[in-house]
């Protein structure tokens, strides 16, 4: 008899999970395949933060957190299978780290009443809480990232990009296509010429695209890559001697795993980030004491402090704070999925709270509302220093251009509402 993938997933999760859990936050991860270089550190950071809360604090509000992990291999079909296999465990929120999976899960979580948290990825217009009741993508999204990149380039050119040529090199998927409309609008506003160069997944073959870059000589290349595609692109850029300081990746294209294979050739490469880099934050001392030194680190325990590890940890921080807020609003600790959604919508993380968490300056303060599920959208620029072997932050947070982004979010979310017969809320 043929065993279905769903049955295998359910059996694996059941075998690995305790019989009873208080707070369930599934980890839809990918530790295999061409995107594992990003999936592994993110999953480890996500898991390790919840382990820290369990070991140091006894959980959240006295309730232990269970984080059942399910392998998606960054495959949309498998991601949906993982969702279906874990939601019955009492799942409170999902963070699938995949735009493709996110698009498929939005109608499902809406019907099932479970929060979908997609920080820095997914459907950008889900920032409009009037339409997307169960989806949150603060503190920043892809259109914010595209706008921040252009504002940064403006700052490097006397606030004038007229006549400049900018190429977008992107993963040919829902993820990679997300910034195109925003960049088109920004090109009209600022007078630069935009060209787009898609790269088919998984992105190991890019010779033709980089030949086109060499031929057309754009002033800047923006990059929306992920997984093995990132290493290949940075090496190809080095091969054609493209000036690395003019090569700027989105936050999923700026990890140590992306630049180290190119050695000195990657020096000067830049990427956007919505969180701090390195381990110079007090939280890492607690992680060392309660997780690393205690032998409780996730995976191989070799990713701590890396860019994507820290971003996975950040996602867990926000989820934990939303659960804490839900407990406060509900007046009890064993909160359900609807109560957690209310916590996400009422969540405010101040600079003071970030400092209390041991993460002062790590991320922007934000306050969600019924209408605003997207946050401030600010991001910084990080640059790779090959000699030092680490990322260096070169700017403070740069705010996106809401004058351009606001109408785009309103337009796209209104179209989604019309297609799906959704009435606006928050009136």
N, C-alpha and C positions, 0 to 999 in steps of 0.2 A: 504494500500500500504506500502511496506517495505521501511524504510528510511535507506540509506546507511550511513556507518561511515563517508565517505567523505562529504556527504551532511550535517551531523550533525556538523562536524568540521568546514566546511565553514560557516554555520549559526552562530555558536558560535563565531568564529573569527570576522565575519562581525558585529555582535551585539556589540562586545567589542571594535572594532577599530574605529578610526576617519574616516570620509569619504575620507579624503585626507591626505597623508603622504609624507614627503620629502625624508627621508632615512628609508628604511624598513629592519630591521634585525630580522627575526623570531626567536623565542626561542622554539625549539623542546624539551620540558621538560617532566619530569615524577615525579609527585607528589603523585602517587598512586602505590600500589603494593610493592613487596619485595625489590625493589631497590630505594624506595622513600627516604630512609635515606641519600643517596648520591644525588639523583636528586633534592630534595627540596633546600638544601643550595646552590647548584651550580646555579640553576635557579634564586634564590634570589640575589646572588652576581652579576650574569649577568645582571638582570633587574636593580638593584640598581645603577650600574655604569652608565648605559645609562640615568637613571633618574637624576643622579647627573649632567651629561653633559647638559641635557635639562634645569634643574633648575638653575644651576650656570652659564653656558656658553651660554645658548640659543641654545644648540645643538652642531653640528660640522660644523664649517665654516658658521654659521648662519642658518643651516638647522636642524630642529628638527628631532629626531630619534623616530620612532615607533617600538615597540618590541612586535608584536602579539605572544601570547603564545599558543602552541598547545600540548596537552597531548598525549604522546606516550606510557606511561606505560613501557618503555624500551622494547617495542615489535617492531620487525622489520617491520612487515606489517603495524602497525599503524604509525610508523615513516615515511614510504613511503607515506601513506595517508596524513599525515600532510604536507609533502613536496609538494605534488601535490595540496593541498588545499590552500597553502600560496604563492607559487611561483608567481602566477598571480597578487599578490599585489604589485609587483615591488621589490621582495626580492633581496637583494644585496649579501648576504652570509648566509650560514647555518653552525651551530655548534651543531650537534645532540647528542653529549655525548653518543655515542653507536657505538661500532665497527661493530656490525651486521648491523645497519642502514647505517653506513658509506659505507660498502661494497656494499650495494644495491644502494646507491645514487651516487657513483663515476661515473658510466656510464650515469646516468641521468643528473647530473650537467654538465658533459662534453658535452652532447648533447644540453642542455638548455643554456649553457654559464653563469653559476652561480658558484661563488666560494664556495668550501667546506673547512672549517677550522676545523681541528681535532687535537688540541693541546694535546699531551700526550696520544692519543688513535687512533683507526682506522687502516688503512693499512699502515704499517711502510714504505714500499718501495715507498709510495707516496712522500717521501722526495726527490725522483729523479724527479725534474721538467722537465727534458728532455722528460719524458714520461707522467707524470701527470700534465698537464698544469693548471688544475682548482682546484687542491688539494694542501693544505699547512698544515704541521703538526709541524712547529717550535713552541717552542724552543727545544722540545725533544719528542722522541717516545719510544715505548715499547722495541725495541732492544737496544736503549740507556740505558733504565732503567735496563735491564738484565745485560748489560755490567758494568754499574756503580755499581750494587750490587756485582758482582764478583770482581771488582777492590777494592771495600770497604773490602770484605772478605779477599782479598789478603793482604791488608794493616794491617789487624788484625792478620795475620798469617806469618809475616816475608816474604811476597811476595811468599809464597809457599803453594799451596793447594793440592799438590800431596798426594794421599791416603785419602783425605777427602771425605766424603759422603754428597752430597747436594740433598735435595728433593725439587721438585717444586709441590706445592699444588695449583691447578688452577681451575677456573670456566670452565666447559666443554663446551666452545663456541669458536667462532672465537677470541674473546677477550683473553680468557685464554690460547689459543694455540699459540698466537703470539710469546712469547719468547722462545718457545721450540727449534727451529732450532738454534737460537743464543746461547743458553745455551749448546746445543750439541757441537757446534764448540768451545766454550770456554772450555768445559770439555776436548776436545782433546788437546787444547793448554796448559792448566794448570794442567792436570792430575787428576782432581777430578772425582768421580763417580756421575752421575746424575740419579735420579729416578723421575718419574712423577706420580702424584696422581690426577686424574681428579675428580671433584665434580660436580654432575649434578645440574642444576638450579632448584630452587633458592638457594640451598645449606644449607637447615636447618638440613639435616641429614648427619653427617660427622663421625659417630662413627667408621666405618670400616677404613676410611683413617687414623684416629688418632691412632687406634690400630696398623696399619701398621707402623706408625711413631715410636710408642713405641717399636715395635718388631725389626725394622731395625736400630733404633738409629742413624739417620743421624746427622752429626755435625751441619748442618744448614738446616733450612726450608725457602725457598723463597715462597712468597704467592701472587698469582694473583686472588684476590677476589673482590667482589662488593656487596653492599647492605647488606641484612641480613646475607649473607654468612660470612661476616667479623666478626660480633659479635660472631657467632657460633664457628668459627675457633679459635679465641682468647680465648674464654672460654674453648674449648676443649684442647687447648695447656696448659692452666693453670691447667685443671683437671688432665692431665697426668704429670704435673710438668716439662714440656719441658722448658729448659732455655730460657726465653723470650728475652734475649739479643742476642740469636742466631736465632731468628724468625724475618724475614725481609720482609715486604710487599712492593708491588709496590705502586705508589702514590694514587691509588684508594682504597687502603686498609689501609689508615692511617688517619682516621678522628676521631674526638672526639666521634662520635656516635658508632664507632667500638670498642673503648677501655673501655668506661665508664661502660657498663653493667658488665664487668668482675671485676670491682673494683680494689682492690690491686693486684689481680692476673694478671692484664695486665701490671703492672709496668715493665719497661725495654724493652717492645716491640718496634721494630724499623720499620720505613717505609722510602722509598725514596720520595723525593719531588723536583720538579723543580721550586718551588716558596717559598718565606718566610712564616713564620707562625706568628700568633698573630696579635695584632692591633697596634703595635708600629711603625706605618708608618703615616706620615702626612695626607695621603689621607683620613684616617678614621675620622679626624677632620672635613673635608669638607663633608663627607658622613653624619656625625652626624648633622651638621648644615642644610644642604640642603635636606636631605632625611629622616633620622630617626626622628629628632625632628620636622620636618615638617609634619609628619604623612604620608609620601609617600613611606615607605619601602615596599618591595615586600613580599608577603605571610604573615606570622604571625609576621614578623619583629623580629624574635628571633634567627636568624642565624649569625648575623654580627660577623666578626672576626674569625669564625670557618675555619678550613683548607679548606673544599670543597667550602664554600662561597667565600673565598679569591681566589680560583682557578677559579671559575666562573667569578669573577670580573676581574681577570687577562686576561681571554679569551676576555672579553668585551673591556678591555684596548687595546689589540692588534688589535682587529677588528676596534675600533675607530681610532687608529693610522694609520691603512691601508686605511681607508676611508679618513682621513686627507691627507695622501700622494696622494691618487687618486685625490682629489680636487686640490692639488698643480700641479700635472702632467697635469690634464685636463684643468686647467685654469678656472674652474667654480665649484660651490658648489653642484649643484644637479646632482651628478655623477650617472652613470648607472652601471649595473653589470660588463660589460666588463672593464670599467674604474676602478672599485674597484679591479678586478683581477690584473690589472696592478699595482695598489697601493700595493697589497700584495707582488707582485714579486719585487718591488723596495723598500720595507720597510726596514729601518734600525732603530733599537731602541738602542741607546747608553746608557751607564751608566748615562751620563749627562741628557739625556731625561727622564730616569726612575726617577732621582732625581726631575726633574721639575714636574713630574706627582705625586710626593709625595710618591714614591715607591723606594727610594734609597736602593740598595742591595736586592730588592725583587726577581728579576729575572735576568738571564744572558743577557748581550748585544748580539745582533745578527744582521746580515745583510743578507737578502735574495738575491738570484740571479735567473736568468732564470733556471740554473741547480740545485740550492740548495733551496729546499722548506722545509728543515728539521731543520736548525739551528744547534747550537753547541752541543746540546744533554747532557749538563752537568746537574747534579742533586746533591742534598745534602742528608744527613741522618738526620732524625728527630727521637727522642726517647721519649716515653711517660713517664712522671713523674707523677705517680698516686697521690703522696702526694700533689704536687703542682697543680694537675689537669690540666696540660697543656703539649703541645709538646715543646721539647727543640731541637734546631739545634745543632748537635754534630760535623759536618764537614763543610768545605767550599764546593763550587761546585767541583765535581769530574768529570773529562772528560771521555767520553766513549772510548772504544778501536776501533778506526776507522780502524785499520789494519784488524780487523775481520769483522766489520760491513760494510765497504765499498763494498767489494765483494758480500756480501749477498744482499745488496740493489740493486746492479747492476744486479745480477742474477735474483732476483725476479721481478724487474721492466722490465727486458728484456723479461722474460717469459710472463708477462702481455701484453707487447707491441706486441709480436708475436701472442698471442691468439686473440687480438683485432685489429690487423692490424694497429698499431699506429707507425708512423714514428717519430724518435727522432727529437727534436727541439734544439735550442740553439747552432747550429753549427757555 
